[in-house]
Amino acid sequence: MNQRFHIVLVEDDPAQEKDLKNELETVWRNVCRRERDIIVETLTCEAEFLDRFEAAPEKMPDMFVLDLMLEWRQPWVKLKREREFPSPPPEMDEAGIRCLKLIRKHSGKTPVLIWTMTNKQLPPRIMDKCTFYLRKDRAVDGDLADVFRRAKF
């Protein structure tokens, strides 16, 4: 039995989540021609990411894919620990950066793909050799294959 390649996808738009999940699976199997199976775990809001991360920070996936703009909480998501809405409310367009900072606090080597529609300029200190950036409005198959190669998968 081969070990699965585990990606955590943090995306709050169901249509975009479905499209990217399909692209990730297709590129992994067809373009990268990997022998390992792939599993994509989806989280839909910043609170769910925190809940999952805090439950097992030592169990990092092989890769994260983060949208920059995320809701704080989705009403249908059941959390292990109920969270108060922060006061003041967090900036929605900073959610992915907050998630990335938490990942980097625990692992500087786990590849992270920032996948977003915003033109937001990311701080240079965030963009390291294990952090990649793709815009949602581009055809992604070739770009995803490049990210997988550069992340050395």
Kinemage of the C-alpha trace (Angstrom):
@kinemage 1
@onewidth
@group {chain A} dominant
@subgroup {mainchain}
@vectorlist {calphas} color= white
{ca met a 1} P 0.000 0.000 0.000
{ca asn a 2} L 1.400 3.398 -0.906
{ca gln a 3} L 1.182 6.378 1.372
{ca arg a 4} L -1.179 9.067 0.104
{ca phe a 5} L -0.060 12.569 -0.765
{ca his a 6} L -2.107 14.749 1.601
{ca ile a 7} L -3.132 18.301 0.664
{ca val a 8} L -5.148 20.591 2.934
{ca leu a 9} L -7.154 23.002 0.776
{ca val a 10} L -8.564 26.042 2.589
{ca glu a 11} L -11.260 27.569 0.350
{ca asp a 12} L -14.654 29.021 1.269
{ca asp a 13} L -16.248 29.056 -2.194
{ca pro a 14} L -17.744 25.594 -2.955
{ca ala a 15} L -17.504 25.968 -6.748
{ca gln a 16} L -13.870 27.072 -6.629
{ca glu a 17} L -13.070 24.330 -4.107
{ca lys a 18} L -14.556 21.675 -6.377
{ca asp a 19} L -12.715 22.980 -9.459
{ca leu a 20} L -9.349 23.234 -7.728
{ca lys a 21} L -9.718 19.858 -6.023
{ca asn a 22} L -10.334 18.277 -9.441
{ca glu a 23} L -7.356 20.143 -10.919
{ca leu a 24} L -5.062 19.065 -8.075
{ca glu a 25} L -6.069 15.426 -8.486
{ca thr a 26} L -5.799 15.527 -12.295
{ca val a 27} L -2.424 17.249 -12.378
{ca trp a 28} L -1.050 14.934 -9.697
{ca arg a 29} L -2.103 11.798 -11.567
{ca asn a 30} L -1.788 12.762 -15.227
{ca val a 31} L 0.839 15.472 -15.451
{ca cys a 32} L 3.140 14.584 -12.575
{ca arg a 33} L 2.526 10.849 -13.059
{ca arg a 34} L 2.995 10.103 -9.387
{ca glu a 35} L 2.581 6.615 -7.990
{ca arg a 36} L 1.222 7.788 -4.649
{ca asp a 37} L -2.508 8.430 -4.399
{ca ile a 38} L -3.655 11.914 -3.505
{ca ile a 39} L -6.165 13.013 -0.895
{ca val a 40} L -7.447 16.578 -0.697
{ca glu a 41} L -8.907 17.598 2.662
{ca thr a 42} L -11.048 20.738 2.433
{ca leu a 43} L -11.501 23.352 5.146
{ca thr a 44} L -13.941 26.196 4.496
{ca cys a 45} L -13.103 28.973 6.954
{ca glu a 46} L -10.351 30.371 9.153
{ca ala a 47} L -11.883 29.006 12.381
{ca glu a 48} L -12.023 25.489 10.895
{ca phe a 49} L -8.354 25.784 9.858
{ca leu a 50} L -7.400 26.823 13.399
{ca asp a 51} L -9.480 24.001 14.865
{ca arg a 52} L -7.835 21.374 12.673
{ca phe a 53} L -4.351 22.814 13.099
{ca glu a 54} L -4.539 23.117 16.883
{ca ala a 55} L -5.839 19.546 17.194
{ca ala a 56} L -2.632 18.115 15.686
{ca pro a 57} L 0.042 20.681 14.736
{ca glu a 58} L 2.600 17.882 14.474
{ca lys a 59} L 0.528 16.127 11.770
{ca met a 60} L 1.295 18.402 8.860
{ca pro a 61} L -0.032 17.481 5.430
{ca asp a 62} L 2.380 17.253 2.528
{ca met a 63} L 1.106 20.602 1.231
{ca phe a 64} L -1.355 23.406 1.990
{ca val a 65} L -3.362 25.381 -0.575
{ca leu a 66} L -4.719 28.621 0.899
{ca asp a 67} L -7.156 31.192 -0.383
{ca leu a 68} L -6.211 34.616 0.981
{ca met a 69} L -9.786 35.780 1.494
{ca leu a 70} L -11.677 33.545 3.920
{ca glu a 71} L -14.698 33.911 6.123
{ca trp a 72} L -13.974 33.662 9.837
{ca arg a 73} L -16.687 31.050 10.396
{ca gln a 74} L -19.177 29.036 8.333
{ca pro a 75} L -22.462 28.187 10.127
{ca trp a 76} L -22.511 24.553 8.944
{ca val a 77} L -18.987 23.751 10.167
{ca lys a 78} L -18.805 21.808 13.433
{ca leu a 79} L -15.735 22.724 15.414
{ca lys a 80} L -14.003 20.731 18.126
{ca arg a 81} L -13.741 23.938 20.146
{ca glu a 82} L -16.322 26.696 19.733
{ca arg a 83} L -14.701 30.033 18.938
{ca glu a 84} L -15.893 33.504 19.697
{ca phe a 85} L -15.931 35.928 16.808
{ca pro a 86} L -12.825 38.043 17.438
{ca ser a 87} L -13.231 41.651 18.376
{ca pro a 88} L -12.342 43.616 16.390
{ca pro a 89} L -13.337 41.343 13.500
{ca pro a 90} L -10.371 40.003 11.548
{ca glu a 91} L -9.778 41.355 8.082
{ca met a 92} L -11.155 38.787 5.638
{ca asp a 93} L -8.409 39.445 3.079
{ca glu a 94} L -5.729 38.701 5.698
{ca ala a 95} L -7.074 35.262 6.707
{ca gly a 96} L -4.825 33.266 4.390
{ca ile a 97} L -1.788 35.210 5.589
{ca arg a 98} L -2.698 34.465 9.219
{ca cys a 99} L -3.007 30.764 8.316
{ca leu a 100} L 0.342 30.857 6.505
{ca lys a 101} L 2.052 32.486 9.502
{ca leu a 102} L 0.738 29.731 11.766
{ca ile a 103} L 1.992 27.057 9.354
{ca arg a 104} L 5.418 28.715 9.179
{ca lys a 105} L 5.580 28.954 12.975
{ca his a 106} L 5.416 25.137 13.093
{ca ser a 107} L 7.110 24.205 9.822
{ca gly a 108} L 9.295 26.233 7.528
{ca lys a 109} L 9.483 23.434 4.987
{ca thr a 110} L 5.858 22.469 4.288
{ca pro a 111} L 4.961 23.770 0.808
{ca val a 112} L 2.121 26.295 0.738
{ca leu a 113} L 0.348 27.425 -2.408
{ca ile a 114} L -1.437 30.768 -2.115
{ca trp a 115} L -4.359 30.547 -4.556
{ca thr a 116} L -6.277 33.803 -4.807
{ca met a 117} L -8.190 36.309 -6.923
{ca thr a 118} L -6.714 39.331 -5.171
{ca asn a 119} L -3.897 41.426 -6.533
{ca lys a 120} L -2.658 41.918 -3.004
{ca gln a 121} L 1.092 42.280 -2.819
{ca leu a 122} L 2.342 39.751 -0.293
{ca pro a 123} L 5.064 40.834 2.131
{ca pro a 124} L 8.462 39.545 0.932
{ca arg a 125} L 9.092 37.882 4.305
{ca ile a 126} L 6.098 35.596 3.622
{ca met a 127} L 7.194 34.531 0.153
{ca asp a 128} L 9.941 32.020 0.829
{ca lys a 129} L 11.219 29.075 -1.227
{ca cys a 130} L 8.381 26.859 0.090
{ca thr a 131} L 5.581 29.349 -0.638
{ca phe a 132} L 4.057 29.603 -4.106
{ca tyr a 133} L 1.488 31.983 -5.578
{ca leu a 134} L -1.136 31.366 -8.276
{ca arg a 135} L -4.036 33.527 -9.351
{ca lys a 136} L -7.443 31.831 -9.573
{ca asp a 137} L -8.250 33.406 -12.921
{ca arg a 138} L -5.440 31.576 -14.752
{ca ala a 139} L -5.454 28.135 -16.297
{ca val a 140} L -3.743 26.201 -13.568
{ca asp a 141} L -2.756 22.754 -14.821
{ca gly a 142} L 0.723 23.728 -16.076
{ca asp a 143} L 1.232 26.050 -13.129
{ca leu a 144} L 0.241 23.332 -10.642
{ca ala a 145} L 2.631 20.873 -12.254
{ca asp a 146} L 5.371 23.504 -11.893
{ca val a 147} L 4.493 24.021 -8.210
{ca phe a 148} L 4.637 20.256 -7.581
{ca arg a 149} L 8.036 20.070 -9.301
{ca arg a 150} L 9.448 23.105 -7.482
{ca ala a 151} L 8.190 21.721 -4.177
{ca lys a 152} L 10.127 18.553 -5.097
{ca phe a 153} L 7.223 16.116 -5.106
